[in-house]
Amino acid sequence: MFVYRSQISVLGRIGLPALMVILGLGGAASAVLAQSSDLPSNPTPNPSSLSNPYYGSVTLSPATDGVLKLSLDDAVNRGLGTNLGLKESEAGEIKFKGEVTEALQYFLPSITVSGATGYNEFNLAAFGFTSGLLNKIAASGVFPPNAFNGLSFITKADVTTGQINYEQTLFSGTYIDGYKAVRAAETSAYFSKMSARGEVVQRVATAYLAVIAAQSEVDNAKALMDADKVLLDQAHAKHEAGTVANLDELRARVQYQQQQQIVVADENTREKDEILLKREIGLAPAQKIELTDPAPYSELASRAPEDLKTEAYANRQDYQNLQAQVREARMTIGASKAERLPTLSFKGNYGVTEVSGVGAHGTLSAIGTLKIPIFREASLRGDTEVAKAQLMSVSQQLGDLHGRIDQQVRSSLLDVQAAQQLVQVARSNVDLASQALSDETDRFNNGIDDTLPLVQAQATLQSAQSNLVESLYQFNLAKLGLARSTGVIELQYKTYLGR
């Protein structure tokens, strides 16, 4: 008898239900699909694939001696090919494709061919041919007298048989709705995979931009260190000439050494960010890389929240995933109700049996079976109630996500607008700090001020440059978050970044 059961498991970081067990014959399938978050996420320090498979990747080759030139597109493609969480989602989709193929088998006929030959020995007495029965037959006068004299009750014969068997279910409502539920589950697995791809694109792009930002910090720190070296040399020369006090040279030397420390710290941060990027894209940690894309910057065209929200409902994979799960749950209810319907099946066979000394003879059978469930109402009602509860749960999640998408799109758009304003302010601050440092350098060279105002001006420029780098990084992350919120990050991440 066909057994139909379903179950919901809360998996993944946003609590979406896993796909349900659909068929209970020939090996039931259960879905364990890694569902990525629909919220923009940033890498955290020292992440572990034990807590989140998206932090892991498959290293395809060992490190080489050469330097690997890596563009953002190259990094994204490598991430899509090696990310552990995405591989698990792809495996889940493949698994459900197999479940769909398995479900088709219930609609196809089963045909088997068998054959056998053997030497058989029969005991006629065991079949009721006793001596008393033979005497009665002989007394009837049908057979000649003494016809059974010397008859052995043990007989031997060579028996050869060949048979073809045919079996098919002609109608089963449970099979039909069960198959539809499996197809809906396959669709849900596909959208789960596509959502995972969006997660990978966002993570890889974030890691790539983090390395670019770290490299910008290093470049700015080195430039200031070179300027500090020039200042130190000037202060030393003036002190040797007796035009400035030893305190000015000491201040310049302290500033130079502090800037050296900043360079070392920034280089260490950049190298660690590179290691995180390599792990995101499946490169060996020792592999040397060179990023070929500069820090992107472009203002995002203004769009209305309603337009973005409409785009998100049409493209968000997690939203489409839940819609597929709603269809699956409805098919589950249909399958549970269809258990009350009769099941019609047919089976038949045709064969040939040949006995040595007797000859061959054909055999034929045709059997139609109609199964009607009786006295199973409690079980059937229970299955229906469980399926309705599942539908209610998924429908509520779909309604919640519908409102959450509106909130996420609006929040992401506000983040983009705020980050864009911060970039503009940060650029202005860098220009002002650069001008202030230039003026203060002239005052120091002309002997108007000592080194203290100059050191303060350098510190102000250092802070302004760091704020600009961080603002550009956050602006790009905000645009990636908006692309993720609208469900188009994989196809349009370059457009949003302005590359």
C-alpha positions in Angstrom: 0.0 0.0 0.0 1.2 3.5 -0.8 2.3 5.4 2.3 2.4 9.2 2.1 3.9 11.2 4.9 5.4 14.7 5.1 7.5 16.5 7.7 8.8 20.0 8.2 12.2 20.8 9.7 13.4 24.2 10.6 16.7 24.6 8.9 19.0 27.5 7.9 19.6 30.9 9.3 16.2 32.3 8.4 14.1 29.4 9.7 12.6 28.3 6.4 11.2 24.7 6.4 13.0 22.0 4.6 11.3 20.2 1.8 9.1 17.3 2.9 9.3 13.6 2.6 7.1 12.8 -0.4 7.1 9.1 -1.3 7.3 6.2 1.1 8.0 3.3 -1.3 11.4 2.2 -2.6 13.3 4.7 -0.3 11.7 7.9 0.9 13.5 11.2 0.4 14.1 13.9 3.0 15.4 17.3 2.1 18.3 18.9 3.9 18.8 22.1 2.0 21.0 24.8 3.2 18.9 27.9 3.0 20.8 31.2 2.9 19.8 34.3 4.7 17.8 36.9 2.8 19.4 39.6 4.9 22.7 41.1 3.7 25.5 39.7 5.8 29.2 40.6 6.3 32.1 38.3 7.1 32.8 38.0 10.8 36.2 37.4 12.4 37.4 33.8 12.4 34.2 32.3 10.9 33.8 28.5 10.9 32.1 26.2 8.4 30.9 24.1 11.3 28.5 26.8 12.3 27.7 28.0 8.7 28.7 26.0 5.6 29.0 29.3 3.6 32.2 30.0 5.5 33.8 26.9 3.9 35.1 26.1 0.4 36.7 23.3 -1.5 40.4 23.9 -2.3 40.8 22.6 -5.8 44.6 23.0 -6.2 47.7 23.6 -4.1 49.5 27.0 -4.0 51.8 27.8 -6.9 55.0 30.0 -7.0 53.4 32.6 -9.4 51.1 35.5 -8.5 47.5 34.9 -9.5 45.8 38.0 -10.9 42.3 38.1 -9.7 39.4 40.3 -10.9 36.1 40.6 -9.1 34.4 38.4 -11.7 37.1 35.8 -11.4 36.7 35.7 -7.6 32.9 35.4 -7.9 33.1 32.6 -10.4 35.6 30.7 -8.2 33.3 31.2 -5.2 30.4 29.8 -7.1 32.4 26.8 -8.0 33.9 26.0 -4.6 31.6 27.3 -1.8 30.7 24.5 0.6 27.2 25.9 1.3 26.4 26.2 -2.3 27.6 22.7 -3.0 25.2 21.4 -0.3 22.3 23.2 -1.9 23.2 21.9 -5.4 23.4 18.4 -3.9 19.9 18.9 -2.5 18.5 19.9 -5.9 20.1 16.9 -7.5 18.6 14.7 -4.8 15.1 15.9 -5.6 15.6 15.5 -9.3 16.2 11.8 -8.4 13.0 11.8 -6.3 11.0 13.1 -9.3 12.4 10.3 -11.4 11.5 7.8 -8.7 8.0 9.2 -8.4 7.4 8.6 -12.2 8.0 4.9 -11.6 4.7 4.6 -9.8 2.9 5.5 -13.1 4.8 3.2 -15.3 4.1 -0.5 -15.8 6.3 -3.2 -14.3 7.2 -5.9 -16.7 9.3 -8.9 -15.7 10.4 -12.0 -17.6 11.2 -15.2 -15.9 12.3 -18.6 -17.0 13.3 -21.9 -15.3 14.2 -25.5 -16.2 14.8 -28.4 -13.9 14.7 -32.0 -13.2 11.7 -32.8 -11.0 10.7 -35.9 -9.0 7.1 -36.2 -7.9 5.4 -38.5 -5.3 2.0 -39.2 -6.7 0.8 -40.5 -3.3 1.4 -37.1 -1.9 -1.0 -35.7 -4.5 -3.7 -38.2 -3.5 -3.1 -41.0 -6.0 -3.1 -43.9 -3.5 -3.5 -47.6 -4.3 -7.1 -47.6 -3.0 -8.0 -44.8 -5.4 -6.4 -46.7 -8.3 -8.3 -49.8 -7.5 -11.6 -47.9 -7.5 -10.7 -46.5 -10.9 -9.8 -49.9 -12.3 -13.1 -51.4 -10.9 -15.1 -48.7 -12.8 -14.3 -50.5 -16.1 -13.0 -47.3 -17.8 -9.5 -48.7 -18.1 -8.4 -52.1 -19.2 -7.8 -54.8 -16.6 -4.4 -54.7 -15.0 -3.9 -51.2 -16.5 -2.2 -49.9 -13.3 -0.2 -53.0 -12.5 3.4 -52.0 -11.9 2.6 -48.3 -11.7 5.3 -46.5 -9.6 4.1 -43.8 -7.3 7.4 -42.0 -7.8 7.6 -40.3 -11.2 10.3 -38.1 -12.8 10.1 -35.3 -15.4 12.0 -32.5 -17.0 10.0 -29.3 -16.5 10.8 -26.0 -18.4 8.8 -22.8 -17.9 8.9 -19.3 -19.3 6.7 -16.4 -18.2 6.2 -12.7 -18.8 4.4 -10.7 -16.0 2.8 -7.3 -16.4 1.6 -5.0 -13.5 0.4 -1.4 -13.5 -1.6 0.9 -11.3 -4.3 2.4 -13.5 -5.6 5.0 -11.0 -4.3 6.3 -7.7 -5.2 9.8 -6.5 -2.4 9.6 -3.9 0.2 8.8 -6.5 -1.0 11.7 -8.7 -0.9 14.4 -5.9 2.2 12.9 -4.5 4.0 13.3 -7.8 2.8 17.0 -8.0 4.2 17.5 -4.5 7.5 16.1 -5.5 7.7 18.4 -8.5 6.9 21.4 -6.2 9.6 20.2 -3.8 12.1 20.1 -6.7 11.1 23.7 -7.6 11.7 24.7 -4.0 15.1 23.1 -4.1 16.0 25.0 -7.2 15.1 28.4 -5.7 17.0 27.3 -2.5 20.1 26.8 -4.7 19.6 30.1 -6.5 19.3 31.9 -3.1 22.5 30.2 -2.1 24.2 31.5 -5.2 23.2 35.0 -4.2 24.7 34.5 -0.8 28.0 33.4 -2.3 28.1 36.4 -4.7 27.6 38.7 -1.8 30.1 37.1 0.5 32.8 36.9 -2.2 32.2 40.5 -3.3 32.3 41.7 0.3 35.6 39.9 0.9 37.1 41.3 -2.3 36.1 44.8 -1.4 37.5 44.3 2.1 40.9 43.5 0.6 40.7 46.6 -1.6 39.8 48.8 1.4 42.7 47.2 3.4 45.1 47.9 0.5 43.9 51.5 0.4 44.7 51.9 4.1 48.2 50.5 3.5 48.8 52.9 0.6 47.6 55.9 2.6 49.7 54.9 5.6 52.8 54.4 3.5 52.3 57.8 1.8 52.0 59.5 5.2 55.1 57.5 6.4 57.1 58.9 3.5 55.9 62.4 4.3 56.9 61.9 7.9 60.3 60.7 6.8 60.8 64.0 4.9 59.6 66.0 7.9 62.0 64.1 10.2 64.9 64.8 7.8 64.0 68.5 7.7 63.7 68.7 11.5 67.0 66.9 12.0 68.7 69.3 9.5 67.2 72.4 11.2 68.2 71.0 14.6 71.8 70.5 13.4 71.8 74.0 12.1 70.5 75.3 15.4 67.3 76.9 14.0 64.9 74.6 15.9 64.9 72.9 19.3 65.7 69.2 19.8 62.0 68.8 20.9 60.9 69.4 17.3 63.2 66.6 16.0 61.9 64.3 18.7 58.3 65.0 17.8 59.0 64.3 14.1 60.9 61.1 15.0 58.0 59.8 17.2 55.5 60.7 14.5 57.5 58.8 11.9 57.9 55.7 14.1 54.2 55.7 15.0 53.4 55.8 11.3 55.7 52.8 10.8 53.6 50.9 13.4 50.4 51.9 11.5 51.9 50.6 8.3 52.8 47.3 9.9 49.3 46.9 11.4 47.6 47.8 8.2 49.7 45.4 6.1 48.9 42.6 8.7 45.1 43.4 8.3 45.4 43.3 4.5 47.1 39.9 4.6 44.5 38.4 6.9 41.7 39.8 4.7 43.4 38.2 1.7 43.4 34.8 3.5 39.7 35.2 4.1 39.1 36.0 0.5 41.1 32.9 -0.6 39.0 30.7 1.6 35.8 32.1 0.2 36.9 31.2 -3.3 38.8 27.9 -2.7 42.4 29.1 -3.1 45.2 27.7 -0.9 46.1 30.2 1.9 49.7 30.3 0.7 48.7 31.3 -2.9 49.9 34.8 -3.8 47.2 36.9 -5.4 47.0 40.4 -7.0 43.6 42.1 -7.2 43.2 43.7 -10.6 40.0 45.7 -10.0 40.3 49.1 -8.2 37.8 50.2 -5.6 34.6 50.9 -7.5 32.6 54.1 -6.9 29.5 55.3 -8.7 26.4 57.0 -7.5 23.4 54.8 -7.7 20.5 56.0 -9.8 17.5 57.1 -7.7 14.7 54.6 -7.6 11.4 54.6 -5.8 10.9 52.0 -3.0 7.7 50.7 -4.7 9.6 49.9 -7.9 12.3 48.1 -6.0 9.7 46.2 -3.9 8.0 45.0 -7.1 11.3 43.9 -8.5 12.1 42.0 -5.2 8.8 40.1 -5.3 9.5 39.0 -8.8 13.2 38.0 -8.2 13.8 37.1 -4.6 14.6 33.4 -4.6 13.6 32.9 -0.9 10.2 34.3 -1.7 9.8 32.0 -4.7 11.0 29.2 -2.6 8.2 29.7 -0.1 5.7 30.0 -2.9 6.8 26.6 -4.1 6.5 25.2 -0.6 2.9 26.5 -0.4 2.1 24.6 -3.6 3.8 21.6 -2.2 1.8 21.7 1.0 -1.4 22.0 -1.0 -0.5 19.0 -3.0 0.2 17.2 0.3 -3.3 17.9 1.4 -4.6 16.6 -1.9 -2.6 13.5 -1.5 -3.9 12.9 2.0 -7.5 13.4 0.9 -6.9 11.1 -2.1 -6.1 8.2 0.2 -9.9 7.8 0.6 -10.3 7.1 -3.1 -10.2 3.6 -4.5 -7.1 2.3 -6.1 -7.4 0.4 -9.4 -4.6 -1.8 -10.6 -4.1 -4.6 -13.1 -1.7 -7.5 -13.3 -1.4 -10.4 -15.7 1.0 -12.9 -17.1 1.4 -15.3 -20.0 3.7 -18.3 -19.8 4.6 -21.6 -21.4 5.2 -24.8 -19.4 6.8 -27.9 -21.1 7.0 -31.3 -19.4 9.1 -34.0 -20.9 7.0 -36.6 -22.6 3.8 -34.6 -22.4 4.6 -31.4 -24.4 4.2 -27.7 -23.9 1.1 -25.8 -23.0 0.5 -22.0 -22.5 -0.9 -20.4 -19.4 -2.6 -17.0 -19.1 -3.9 -14.9 -16.2 -5.5 -11.4 -16.0 -6.4 -9.9 -12.6 -7.9 -6.5 -11.9 -7.8 -5.3 -8.3 -9.9 -2.5 -6.8 -8.8 -1.5 -3.3 -11.2 0.5 -1.2 -10.0 1.9 2.2 -12.4 0.9 4.9 -12.1 1.6 8.7 -9.2 4.0 8.1 -11.0 7.3 8.7 -9.1 8.2 11.8 -5.7 7.8 10.1 -6.9 9.6 7.0 -8.2 12.6 9.0 -5.0 12.7 10.9 -2.9 12.9 7.7 -5.2 15.7 6.4 -4.9 17.7 9.6 -1.1 17.4 9.6 -1.0 18.5 6.0 -3.3 21.5 6.8 -1.0 22.5 9.7 2.0 22.5 7.4 0.2 24.6 4.8 -0.8 27.1 7.5 2.8 27.3 8.8 4.3 27.9 5.3 1.5 30.4 4.4 2.3 32.4 7.5 6.0 32.4 6.7 5.2 33.6 3.2 3.0 36.4 4.6 5.8 37.4 7.0 8.4 37.3 4.3 6.2 39.5 2.1 6.2 42.2 4.7 9.9 41.6 5.5 10.9 42.2 1.9 9.2 45.6 2.0 11.1 46.4 5.2 14.4 45.1 3.8 14.2 47.0 0.6 13.4 50.3 2.3 16.1 49.8 4.9 18.7 48.9 2.2 17.7 51.9 0.2 18.1 54.2 3.2 21.6 52.6 3.9 22.6 53.4 0.3 21.5 57.0 0.5 23.1 57.5 3.9 26.4 55.8 2.8 26.5 57.9 -0.4 26.2 61.1 1.7 28.9 59.9 4.0 31.3 59.3 1.1 30.7 62.9 -0.1 31.4 64.3 3.4 34.5 62.1 3.7 35.8 63.2 0.4 35.4 66.9 1.4 37.1 66.2 4.8 40.1 64.6 2.9 40.4 67.7 0.7 40.2 70.0 3.7 42.7 68.0 5.7 45.1 67.9 2.8 44.9 71.7 2.3 45.4 72.2 6.1 48.4 69.9 6.0 49.9 71.8 3.0 49.4 75.1 4.7 50.9 73.9 8.0 53.9 72.4 6.1 54.5 75.9 4.5 54.3 77.5 8.0 56.8 75.0 9.4 59.2 75.4 6.5 59.0 79.2 6.9 59.7 78.9 10.6 56.4 80.3 11.7 55.2 77.1 13.6 57.0 74.2 15.2 56.3 70.6 14.5 53.4 70.1 16.9 50.7 71.7 14.6 52.2 69.9 11.7 52.0 66.5 13.5 48.4 67.3 14.4 47.5 68.2 10.8 49.0 64.9 9.7 47.0 63.0 12.2 43.9 64.8 11.0 44.6 63.8 7.4 45.3 60.2 8.4 41.9 60.0 10.1 40.1 61.6 7.2 41.7 59.2 4.7 40.7 56.2 6.9 37.1 57.5 7.1 37.0 57.9 3.3 38.2 54.3 2.8 35.7 53.0 5.3 32.9 55.1 3.8 33.6 53.8 0.3 33.6 50.3 1.6 30.4 50.7 3.4 28.8 52.4 0.4 29.7 49.5 -1.8 28.4 47.0 0.8 25.1 49.0 1.0 24.7 48.7 -2.8 25.4 45.0 -2.6 22.8 44.7 0.2 20.2 46.5 -1.9 21.0 44.2 -4.9 20.5 41.2 -2.6 17.3 42.6 -1.1 15.8 42.9 -4.6 17.1 39.4 -5.6 19.3 40.5 -8.5 22.7 40.4 -6.9 24.1 37.5 -9.1 23.1 39.1 -12.4 23.6 42.8 -11.5 26.3 43.1 -8.8 28.6 44.8 -11.4 25.9 47.3 -12.3 25.2 48.2 -8.6 28.9 48.6 -7.9 29.3 50.8 -11.0 31.9 48.7 -12.7 
